[in-house]
């Protein structure tokens, strides 16, 4: 079976040697098994603040157990069961799961080539009274589109006018490609009044086992986030935090990110070329230069379930488009992830197995 479904990068592309060395150094620390502060190690919070961007300090950051935990914590801190939450359509399946687990009522807004439209957001906030909007501003999962700074500022202005929070899932900040354009700034850097709650995670670029992420926010909402986090988790284990800090402050960190970005660039080019040769150019109208997935548009009338079943029988696993919608989509779509396959040869073989299915 060739995995073109998973959102986790194959371990051969990740800094395994640096992780092993970091874990060894962390284990020797006299503080490794002491209870850490509720908000996380001060130096790790400072690293996240600097990584997100200028203007943030360690007091604006809360260390959490990865991106999925951050989504869950933020949703339950801001909204109550039964409240509406505005989501992109399509969106990451983990976002849908977190919203449903929190008892929230999902309201989907379609994205175009530049992400969520400000006029749609304004209308939806006015109709629903929602206090929370969830966005993937950079390489949106699964479409791969990115907001422009102008559109981002418009969305923030709309949210601010309705007293709503914007939850920014910045999952792919370190997964830009060598040939990509400069990415949009994190939304939290485009405002200073506490509208944005920012999520930053390490798992995509280090290991699925390094469950370390951060929530960043300005103003009173951070205390609400901290309270929910303490109820759910109490603390993120100190050995993991020390290991993360050892990795992030090592000389290998920037080199490993650069290697990953180069590998993802090569894999994207190969995946795009092979998809077009195998399934036709119409299946892939957009080629996002960042992230790790492609959003395939199957011809109208294609049975998405049948397509995926036959692909699975041939030995290729893909992500159903229906998993990425709160409601039943009106057109068939499939997400293809090119980061999890062991080798580029596996990637090509997995795509070639789809020949004749469109």
C-alpha positions, 0 to 999 in steps of 0.5 A: 500500500502506498500512502498518499493520504497521510498528513504526516511527513515520511520519517526519511525527510525529518531530522531523526538524527537531531531528534535522537541527539536532542532527546539524549541531551534533554534526558541529562538535564537536571530539570527534565522531570520537574513539573514545568510551568503551566504555560510551558518552559519560558525559553520555549515560549520565547522561541515560539514568540520569535518564530511567529514574528516581531511584536510578540513576547513569551507572555503571549504564548502558551505551549500545548500538546500539538496542533490538534490539541490547540484547535480543541482548546481554542474552540472550547475557550471561545465558544460554548456548546451549540454556538456557531463556528465559521469554517472554510469549505473544504477544510481540514478534517481535524478542524471539523472533528474538534468543532463537533467534539466541542458541540459547536454548530459548523457553518461552512463558507466556500474558499476561492483562489484567495481563500475565504471571501470577506463579503461572505464572512461579513454576511455569515457573521451577521446572520449567525452571530458567530464569535469564532472563525477558523482559517488556514491562511497559508497553503489551506488544507486541502485546497492549497490556496493562500490569503493575500495580505490585503484579503487578510486585512479585510477578513480581520476588519470584518471579524473585528466589526462583529466582535469575533475571534479569528483562529489562525491555524498556521500549520505549514509555516515551515513547509514553504517551497524553494520556488514559492512566493514570499508567504503572507505574514501570520495574521496575528502580526497584522493586528494588535487588538486581540482578534487573532488566536494563532496556532503554531505546531512542530509535528509536521516538520519534526515528528508526529511524536513530538507533540509540541505546539503553541497558542499565541494571543493578545489580551484576556483571551490567553487566560481563557485558553490557559484555563481550558488547557490546564483542565484538559492537559494540566501540563505538557510533559517536561521531557518533550518540551526540553527535547523540542527546545534542544532541537530548535536551538541546535545548529541542525534545525535550520538545515533540516527545515531547508532540506525538507523544503527542498524535498517537498519542492521536488516531490510537488513538481514530480506529483504535479507532472505525474498527475497531469500525465496520468489523469489529465490537466483538468484534474489539477487546476491549481499547483500550490507552491507550499504545503504537502498536498494537491486537491484533485478535481474529479469530473462531475458525475464521477463516483468519488467513493468508487474512485477511492475504492478502486484506487485502494484495491490497486494499492493507493490510499487517498483522502476522500473529499467528503471527509473535508466538508461539513456538508455533502459536497456537490462535486467530487474531490480527492486530496493527494498528499505527497509527503508520506510516501517513502520515496519519490519512486513510490509517489510516482507508482502510487499515482500511476495506479490511478490510470484509467480511473477518470 
